[in-house]
Amino acid sequence: MKRREFLKTAAAGVAGTAMLTGLNETIKAAEPNPTEKVRVGFIGIGGRGTDHLRTLIGFPEVEAVAVCDLFKEKTEIAAKICIDTGHPAPKLYFESDTAWQSLLEKEKLDLVIITTNWESHAAISEAALKKGIYVGCEVPIALSVEECWKLVEASEQNKTPCMMLENWSFRRDNLAVLNMIRLGMLGEILHAHGAYSHDARSYWFDQNGNTRWHGEHFLKENRSFYSTHGLGPIISWLDINVGDRFTELYAVATAARGANSYIKQKFGPDHPNAQKEFKQGDIVTCLLKTAKGKSVVLNCDTLLPRPYANRWMVQGTLGIYDEEKASIYLDGVSPKEHQWEPWKPYAEKYDHRYWKDVSNDSGGHGNEDRMELRLLIDAVKSKNGVPLDVYDSVTMSAVIGLSEMSIEQDKPIEFPDFTKGHWKDRKPYFAIDRML
Ligand SMILES: NC(=O)c1ccc[n+]([C@@H]2O[C@H](COP(=O)([O-])OP(=O)(O)OC[C@H]3O[C@@H](n4cnc5c(N)ncnc54)[C@H](O)[C@@H]3O)[C@@H](O)[C@H]2O)c1
């Protein structure tokens, strides 16, 4: 059969094939019981925590049992959101950076949503896992390799699923690309690019030019500190932890100029942050190698002026997809040899079932935030594995600690095998329950 004809018939068969060959024994398609309640605790009620609270209490089975923040006012705002939308008031925990421990101790929870500052994610997640509570933690779930291992051990030993809420894994275009890759349309996958290119300086610094909690990190560390958005879709495109794994990472950082330059322009040369020495390089580029001979280039680029981009690209023996160009080229299929064709018709044809199934009404960043939370709740209710498991969560986050070591030592660093050898026989599970 010619490649063009093969591709016409392949789409029809993909869902059935995936169901037969792709499901991991421990991770089954969720079969939620519609009447069962899911008791959720929320830790960290800032911008992101408030968004997740609003979305989750919009699901009929979710009960916001308790909320926790450093500041009483923030917990009261959360309680008001619950009451104003006809829900019972949650219990409030506040005023200490360890108040979350009392919340985990005293409340009977099915799930905890963690949206605090980066540095507390791993400790809170680990404590919840040790109590058998499902974890949904914002990005990144860990800042060091040591924290990553603690999460793997806690999840395995307590048989409790742990999910980092990497929403870009659920983006509509990324899932359509995943469908095409699973159909074999790009051939054997060999290479991918991803980036978090986002001028976020007005987020890292407050309206007076002082460092917010994120900016404080830039004084002390130099690393690919926001790696998970770029890497999210790539780990599923490349079968990382399910047939392949990262073996090595090499990171290079530019000099640190963006923060000083921004503060000087916006707040004048006499502002303390205009001259302060920042350690964090403006652009960190990581090169990752896999056991099966693939490579990935990943940029963390948030300190220079530029429009937002993720610059995803994935390339195999039969074709290439480029997100920034919104284009694709399939050998023997695209109408003109060696010329891009528009991605849009493919996006429509290979749209993932998750996107066909969601309603269009709410949730941040389009609908992927709502989707990841909906799938997480389904998993908790049916006591199944989570949509992105602990191995994938820590693999995306480990880039932070590994890149710091690589920059410091100016050499490639071995990437830990968090699956302890099981990557060889683990089967793809991400977004496979519904496919096309
Ligand atoms: N996935 C995405 O697209 C996305 C978007 C925005 C933010 N985020 C992530 O969400 C997380 C939160 O970001 P944000 O923008 O909401 O920050 P934020 O500063 O607005 O909120 C953090 C909240 O956590 C609270 N907090 C800090 N330490 C705490 C502790 N020990 N106990 C209880 N509460 C504590 C703070 O008081 C604050 O209210 C970060 O990890 C960020 O990277 C992800």
The ligand as an ORCA input file, in Angstrom:
! r2SCAN-3c Opt
* xyz 0 1
  N       0.782     25.669     34.897
  C       0.675     26.953     34.658
  O       0.353     27.376     33.570
  C       0.961     27.910     35.788
  C       0.552     29.244     35.719
  C       0.822     30.093     36.808
  C       1.489     29.586     37.919
  N       1.876     28.270     37.937
  C       2.571     27.697     39.110
  O       1.666     27.715     40.219
  C       2.397     27.915     41.428
  C       1.841     29.127     42.181
  O       2.006     30.255     41.368
  P       1.131     31.583     41.605
  O       1.311     32.408     40.411
  O      -0.247     31.204     42.034
  O       1.927     32.223     42.820
  P       1.325     33.179     43.946
  O       2.493     33.834     44.581
  O       0.241     34.018     43.374
  O       0.655     32.141     44.960
  C       1.377     31.307     45.835
  C       0.562     31.216     47.123
  O       1.118     30.200     47.945
  C       1.129     30.688     49.279
  N       2.151     29.952     50.018
  C       3.493     30.010     49.886
  N       4.104     29.150     50.718
  C       3.117     28.527     51.416
  C       3.103     27.544     52.443
  N       4.230     27.011     52.932
  N       1.895     27.149     52.927
  C       0.744     27.680     52.433
  N       0.696     28.606     51.467
  C       1.877     29.031     50.957
  C       1.420     32.177     49.142
  O       1.048     32.914     50.273
  C       0.595     32.515     47.912
  O      -0.718     32.891     48.245
  C       3.853     28.068     41.011
  O       4.471     26.834     41.085
  C       3.779     28.509     39.564
  O       4.917     28.168     38.838
  C       1.607     27.434     36.899
*
